[in-house]
């Protein structure tokens, strides 16, 4: 029996992606453009197959609201 939480696993992957793709210095906010975050999140969630399209859309809408307050950038703390 698997106790794997698909959302936590996906968010962990997104955190790593932000840390890899950011232009911030080491230890910084690890921010990336919303468009990049949205593309990666949607792609990885669709591969996972356990997160519904509705959940993906709702999550990205919340993240977009936060990103708009930071010049279109997503920070790890947003999720």
C-alpha positions as CSV (number, residue, x, y, z in Angstrom):
1,X,0.0,0.0,0.0
2,X,1.4,3.3,-1.0
3,X,1.1,6.4,1.2
4,X,2.5,8.6,-1.5
5,X,0.9,12.1,-1.5
6,X,0.9,13.2,-5.2
7,X,0.5,16.9,-4.3
8,X,3.4,16.9,-1.8
9,X,5.6,15.0,-4.2
10,X,4.8,17.5,-7.0
11,X,5.4,20.5,-4.8
12,X,8.7,19.1,-3.8
13,X,9.6,18.8,-7.5
14,X,8.5,22.3,-8.1
15,X,10.6,23.6,-5.2
16,X,13.6,21.9,-6.8
17,X,12.8,23.3,-10.2
18,X,12.6,26.8,-8.8
19,X,15.9,26.4,-7.1
20,X,17.5,25.2,-10.3
21,X,15.9,27.7,-12.7
22,X,16.1,30.9,-10.6
23,X,18.5,33.7,-11.3
24,X,18.5,34.6,-7.6
25,X,21.8,34.2,-5.8
26,X,22.3,31.1,-3.6
27,X,20.0,31.3,-0.6
28,X,17.7,33.8,-2.3
29,X,13.9,33.6,-2.9
30,X,14.4,31.2,-5.8
31,X,11.8,33.0,-7.8
32,X,10.8,32.1,-11.4
33,X,8.3,33.7,-13.8
34,X,4.7,32.5,-13.4
35,X,4.6,31.3,-17.0
36,X,7.5,29.0,-16.4
37,X,6.1,27.7,-13.1
38,X,2.6,27.2,-14.7
39,X,4.1,25.3,-17.6
40,X,6.2,23.0,-15.4
41,X,3.4,22.4,-12.8
42,X,0.8,21.6,-15.5
43,X,3.2,19.3,-17.3
44,X,4.3,17.4,-14.1
45,X,0.7,17.2,-12.7
46,X,-0.6,15.8,-16.0
47,X,2.2,13.1,-16.0
48,X,1.3,12.2,-12.4
49,X,-2.3,11.6,-13.4
50,X,-3.6,11.8,-9.8
51,X,-4.3,15.5,-9.7
52,X,-7.5,16.6,-11.4
53,X,-7.6,19.3,-14.0
54,X,-9.8,21.3,-11.7
55,X,-7.3,21.1,-8.9
56,X,-4.5,22.1,-11.2
57,X,-6.4,25.1,-12.4
58,X,-7.4,26.2,-8.9
59,X,-3.9,25.9,-7.6
60,X,-2.4,27.9,-10.5
61,X,-5.0,30.6,-10.0
62,X,-4.0,31.0,-6.4
63,X,-0.3,31.1,-7.4
64,X,-0.9,33.6,-10.1
65,X,-2.6,36.0,-7.6
66,X,0.5,35.8,-5.4
67,X,2.9,36.2,-8.4
68,X,1.1,39.3,-9.6
69,X,2.0,40.9,-6.3
70,X,5.7,40.2,-7.0
71,X,6.0,41.4,-10.6
72,X,4.8,38.1,-12.1
73,X,7.4,36.0,-10.2
74,X,6.6,32.9,-8.2
75,X,8.4,32.5,-4.9
76,X,8.8,29.1,-3.1
77,X,6.9,30.5,-0.2
78,X,3.8,31.0,-2.4
79,X,3.3,27.2,-2.3
